[in-house]
Amino acid sequence: MLRPKTRWQTVEADQASCSTLADSLGVHPVVARLLVNRGLTEVESARRFLRADASDLHDPFLMDGMEEAVDRVRTALKRNEKILVYGDYDADGVSSTALMMTVFRRLGADAHYYIPNRFREGYGLNKEALAKAKADGVDLVITVDTGISAVEEAAYARELGLDLIITDHHEPPDAIPESLAVINPKKPNCPYPFDMLAGVGVAFKLVQALLGEVPEEVWELAALGTIADLVPLVDENRIITVGGLRRMNQRRHVGLRALMDVSGIRGEVGSGHVGFSLGPRINASGRLDSAVHAVELLLTQDDETAYMMANQLDQMNRERQQLVEEIFEEARAMVEADPDAHRRFIVVASPGWNVGVIGIVASRLVERYYRPTIVLGIDEETGMAKGSARSIEGLDMYRALSECVDLLPHFGGHKMAAGMTLSAQDVPELHRRLDRLASEWLTEEDYIPISRVEYELTPDQVSVELIEQLEHLAPFGVGNPTPRFRVTGAGLSQIQLMGADRNHVKLILSDGNGTLDAVGFRMKELAEEVTPHARIEVLGELQINEWNNKRIPQLLIRDVHVPHVQIFDWRGNGDKRDRLNRLLADPYTLLLTSTPEKAPDRDQPAAWVSWDEWEKEAKMAPDRWSEFRRLVLLEPPPSLQTWERLVLTLLHVERFYFAFGDAEMDDVLLKTPDREGFKQLYGWLLRVQSVRLPRDLQRLQKMTGLSKRMISFMLRVFQELGFVDGSGDYLRVVPKPAKRPLHTSDSYRRQIERERVMRQLVYSSYRELCHYVFDLLGLDLKIGGDENGFQRKDSRDSRLPATGYSV
């Protein structure tokens, strides 16, 4: 058995809706199922999703405050008033600022922009910046991706005589700022039909309303911020992203073209490139220094300047990665130094941690441990801690922080992420309260990550044509995740390691009707976790592998499950210490041997016991052995009876490792002499009456044709039966001994039993070994079309899988 690292949850779909979409849209049934999984059950809504056309964008004037905002901007343009675009320092805010500035420059406006410094000013509107804007002659301030909570700042702008238009997409507080216009689709009573736009999406709608047309020249900027801000890629966000990526791939935008080249993006740009290459480089500017660098890159029209700035952002991103790694390692060490304190909720804090990257560190900790997490940087001069929070499914982070409002002068966010400021001395109390809330709100199951399973396929159902149709659902992201499929009913016909460092694994899955290549990057451990003939289930993403002018389906492995007991055949006389090292770190591993010097390091978590010790302890404490999941035999058992008692005692073993060779049986004859052999040797002894050993062994060998080793064994049996006696090297025949059967000799019985062990466990084929063990366990043995794979009756084990992420 190999337990998956995540909980696989199949998305349930109405079959009637799936059939209707497949017939009406002419799409593959799997594509229809995925559309229904995304809530697109109506034919027209599914058609719009697949079409993703600009004609389906909503009327921007449906957004509350839009008409007032457009009127005021047009007035400012007519009067040539000075306009200030007030943005934010993340990729969404930078994209929003660049988008507005690009359009204003096209319109010939007297427009400027301002991005607050993360470290000196913090997030959002601030009074000092507004006062400076007034002093600089600004008439109109337009916020992008910020401002919905700026009640005091909006009032201050009125005092200064500044007109203020707020465009934002964050959750509005109870009190909405009073300004000339507040444009936010999440605002109460706003009739706009889609409320999940990014900040750049709201700015895009303002520009659309202002121009009276879709602003195609800034479409790629809108896509950049939309993808980077992790808003759901549905409805208008999907249209913006599809149109933006299309333009991005034309490489018209000077700054983005330079950034793509510097990032090493050579082929077609997808949402993954934006999310993992372009977005982080844009964000790096505001995380380490000033976001102005990123804005200027997106505004420049000069190629040379663009490449210089792109390289600068690339270098900042490298510095950011190094900084994240350093802080992450410090935070990880804190967690692992006191695992009990962080078992339900991780809270770590330290002076000097860069608050620009702690959100990334929090995400990394969630990936590592799958716990709700807060990471805080402490300013020792002010005694304040500023932090970022990331959550897991099942715990609403904003709600949790709201329960601690008396400790948090400032906080904000949503279910999965938040930011906060508090006194450093209150951090332990915050941790204590959040730990208590987690214990009340979460179950043990909640600490196992969930994997969404879109559909179940067999290898023969996967084709290039299916994957090409799946690509019509792209771009993928939040709200439209890359579909993951559970491939079942397959045997594993081949495992091979790939790559220069042999760090990747390739599995060839076969169901008798077709095969499917499955590739796991940085998953070389699978070669040791899966037996060659396992009946394997794989969760992964379908893609087309193009190589040597051939296009074949391929599954990118995300998780693996072997639902049956596995038998690992490590039999052989070579050194197995390297292969055993990983097993020794597992406290649910039990190793058995007869030879103390062969025992691995007893300081490791794995349990070690000799066969003799086990036989004694099993009678006294049989329940002790039920916890073990892996059984490793370093030497064969003394008898099959002992082995069978062990197997039936270890109720929950998922893997058996046979890690011995025939060298461990050197004292055992390959074949026990039959009764005629004993009779022949005894008849010869009766004639000579006595022998001297080892002097007479060669003569006995010539007379009987038996090996010296077999003769020595038979003489020992005769001694135990009382047929011969003697001492030292001299043996003589006992006259008229009592008749005794061979099996009354201890040596004979041991030899017979050891011969059975050798035949059953040492010299059997892998297939025979599996048959024997599975029969012993009372499991059904099902052989696939290519004679591989062993399946349990209860293959879908109901017990929770191990996460692999526990603290």
Buried (B, 14 or more C-beta within 10 A) or exposed (E): BBBBBBBBEEBEBEEEBBBBBBEBBEBBBBBBBBBBBBEBBBBEBBBBBBBBEBEBBBEBEBBBBBEBBBEBBEEBBEEEBBBBBBBBBBBBBBBBBBBBBBBBEEBEBBBBBBBBBBBEBBBBBBBEBBBEBBEEEBBBBBBBBBBBBBBEBBBBBBEBEBBBBBBBBBEBEEEBBEBBBBBBBBBEEBEBEBEBBBBBBBBBBBBBBBBEEBBEBBBBBBBBBBBBBBBBBBBBBBBBBBBBBBBBBEBEBBBBBBBBBBBEBEEEBBBBBBBEBBBBBBBBBBBBBBBBBBBBBBBBEEEEBBBEBBBBBBBBBEBBBEBBEBBBEBBBEBBEEEEEBBBBBBBBBBEEBBBBBBBBBBBBBBEBBBBBBBBBBBBEEEEBBBBBBBBBEBBBBBBBBEEBEEBBEEBBBEBBBBBBBBBBEBBEBBBEBBBEBBEEBBEEEBBBBBBBBBBEBBBBBBBBEBBEBBBBBBBBBBBBBBBBBBBBBBBBBEBEBBEEEEBBBBBBBBBBEBBBBBBBEEBBEBBBBBBBBBBBBBBBBBBBBEEEEEEBBBBBBBBBBBBBBBBBBBBEEEEBEEBBEEBBEBEBBBBBBBEEEBBBEEEBEBBBBBBEEBBEEBEEEEEEBEEBBBBBBBBBBBBBEBBEBBBEBBEEBBBBBBBBBBEBBEEBBEEBBEEEBBEBBBEBBEEEEEBEBEEBBEEBBEBBEBBEEBBBBBBBBBBBBBBBEBEEEEBEBBEEEEEEEBEEBEBBBBBBBBBBBBBBBBBBEBBEBBBBBBEEBEBEBBBBEBEBBBBBEEBEBEEEBBBEBEB
